[in-house]
Structure formats: structure tokens, C-alpha cells
Amino acid sequence: MSEGVNELVRNRHLVEDLGGALRSGQHALDTVPGLLKRVLGEESWREFSTQRGEQVRHDRFVDFVTTPPLKGLGANIGLIRRLVADDTEATTLLDHALQNSDGSPGDDNSTTGRTRETAKEYALRRLSKEAPALHAEVVAGRLSANAAMIKAGYRAPTFSVRVDSPDSIAAALRRRLPPEILTQVMDRLRG
């Protein structure tokens, strides 16, 4: 077999594994993020051969996902997003795969099962484009997406306070606010 044919067959096996995991039970679903990372990282989805020996090519990842098996996954983007939501690296790779070549969002709408973008997905996409060093920290697990957005200056820091106890409120404010801000808050509460 030629090198190109071997690569198509290898890609087929990877694509079949991902498609099978999507159609199987919970144990197989746990393998989806890892398989998706491989399929996206190796770009196996772009060109592979089916079990019948047919050569398949896709230019857009969304087409690969929505095309019925054996030539695609027969799924929707919303399902894929939900299955990899807890895996930062898989979410980032998926987001990149869904981008058009000009960097604009790809064809990822309601007809393909588009789910509303989460704050974490938005943060990962923005950090990837505008603060790649912080994005790398998030992917490596050293920083949360929210902490990276705050560090980059894209979000203001916030905190939660129990409202059922004045002592609890006062303690939380003393712990979290610098003295000069605490003084300004106290002045505003008096006035």
C-alpha cells in the first residue's frame, strides 16, 4: 500500500472510533474528548476512506460532523460541544475547527445543533486570539478561564457575599476589599 492510502486507512479508523463513541453508551462517551482531540489535531476528518473503500474529503468540520456515517459522524455541533465542555483543550480545538479561514465564526447555527456559547467558551476563544500566553495557562490547568480573563483586563473581579448576616457581609468585605475601597463603600452607605 502507498503511504497516502495507509494514512487514509489510519484516518478511517480514528474517525470510526470517534463516530462509534458518539453512538455508544456512557463509557464510550468518556472517550469522545480524547478522540476528538486526535481527530482535530491530526486533521483526520479532512480526508479518510470508508470501510467500503470510498475516499471522503471535507473542507469544513461542521460538514464532517453533520454528514451521516460512514462519510461523517451523523451528529450535530451542539452534541459535540456538550460532550467536550469539561475538556479545555478539546473545547479550544473544536472552536478553532469551527472558525472560517478569515477568523469569523463558522457555520455553526441552530440547524447544526448550535448551543449558546458559554462564558468559558467565549473566554477561551478570546484568550486564544488576544492573550495566547494566558490561554496556554488555562489549557495547562494552571489558571481558570475566569482568572485569565481578569488578569487580561477583560473582566472585572467579583465575589459573592451571604446576605443573611450583617457580620458575614462585613467580614467578606474586609477580607476582599482593599482598605481605600472599603472606606469609600462605608462613606456611600452612610450618605
Solvent accessible surface area in square Angstrom, and as a share of the most:
residue,aa,sasa,rsa
1,M,176,0.78
2,S,69,0.45
3,E,136,0.61
4,G,43,0.42
5,V,67,0.38
6,N,66,0.34
7,E,82,0.37
8,L,25,0.13
9,V,36,0.21
10,R,105,0.38
11,N,8,0.04
12,R,44,0.16
13,H,90,0.40
14,L,6,0.03
15,V,7,0.04
16,E,50,0.23
17,D,80,0.41
18,L,0,0.00
19,G,2,0.02
20,G,28,0.27
21,A,6,0.05
22,L,18,0.09
23,R,139,0.51
24,S,56,0.36
25,G,49,0.47
26,Q,124,0.55
27,H,156,0.70
28,A,22,0.17
29,L,42,0.21
30,D,93,0.48
31,T,59,0.34
32,V,0,0.00
33,P,23,0.15
34,G,37,0.35
35,L,29,0.15
36,L,0,0.00
37,K,51,0.22
38,R,122,0.45
39,V,0,0.00
40,L,13,0.06
41,G,55,0.53
42,E,75,0.34
43,E,85,0.38
44,S,0,0.00
45,W,7,0.03
46,R,97,0.35
47,E,49,0.22
48,F,2,0.01
49,S,11,0.07
50,T,2,0.01
51,Q,118,0.53
52,R,186,0.68
53,G,58,0.55
54,E,67,0.30
55,Q,95,0.42
56,V,9,0.05
57,R,169,0.62
58,H,22,0.10
59,D,123,0.64
60,R,99,0.36
61,F,2,0.01
62,V,7,0.04
63,D,50,0.26
64,F,0,0.00
65,V,0,0.00
66,T,51,0.30
67,T,37,0.21
68,P,91,0.57
69,P,64,0.41
70,L,58,0.29
71,K,89,0.38
72,G,5,0.04
73,L,3,0.01
74,G,43,0.42
75,A,19,0.15
76,N,53,0.27
77,I,0,0.00
78,G,0,0.00
79,L,54,0.27
80,I,0,0.00
81,R,14,0.05
82,R,139,0.51
83,L,44,0.22
84,V,1,0.00
85,A,44,0.34
86,D,142,0.73
87,D,33,0.17
88,T,24,0.14
89,E,77,0.35
90,A,0,0.00
91,T,5,0.03
92,T,13,0.07
93,L,50,0.25
94,L,0,0.00
95,D,16,0.08
96,H,90,0.40
97,A,27,0.21
98,L,10,0.05
99,Q,36,0.16
100,N,68,0.35
101,S,129,0.83
102,D,114,0.59
103,G,32,0.31
104,S,42,0.27
105,P,97,0.61
106,G,17,0.17
107,D,58,0.30
108,D,15,0.08
109,N,70,0.36
110,S,95,0.62
111,T,124,0.72
112,T,15,0.09
113,G,23,0.22
114,R,86,0.31
115,T,41,0.24
116,R,222,0.81
117,E,47,0.21
118,T,72,0.42
119,A,68,0.53
120,K,76,0.32
121,E,18,0.08
122,Y,79,0.30
123,A,0,0.00
124,L,3,0.01
125,R,52,0.19
126,R,64,0.23
127,L,0,0.00
128,S,22,0.14
129,K,112,0.47
130,E,95,0.43
131,A,16,0.13
132,P,87,0.54
133,A,79,0.61
134,L,31,0.15
135,H,21,0.10
136,A,53,0.41
137,E,58,0.26
138,V,8,0.05
139,V,52,0.30
140,A,55,0.43
141,G,65,0.62
142,R,162,0.59
143,L,46,0.23
144,S,65,0.42
145,A,9,0.07
146,N,73,0.38
147,A,37,0.29
148,A,0,0.00
149,M,1,0.00
150,I,55,0.28
151,K,145,0.61
152,A,33,0.25
153,G,61,0.59
154,Y,62,0.24
155,R,69,0.25
156,A,77,0.60
157,P,102,0.64
158,T,113,0.66
159,F,66,0.27
160,S,109,0.71
161,V,46,0.27
162,R,156,0.57
163,V,130,0.74
164,D,101,0.52
165,S,30,0.20
166,P,111,0.70
167,D,115,0.60
168,S,34,0.22
169,I,57,0.29
170,A,37,0.29
171,A,34,0.26
172,A,7,0.05
173,L,38,0.19
174,R,152,0.55
175,R,175,0.64
176,R,134,0.49
177,L,37,0.18
178,P,61,0.39
179,P,102,0.64
180,E,103,0.46
181,I,70,0.36
182,L,32,0.16
183,T,73,0.42
184,Q,84,0.37
185,V,46,0.26
186,M,83,0.37
187,D,76,0.39
188,R,176,0.64
189,L,140,0.70
190,R,174,0.63
191,G,100,0.96
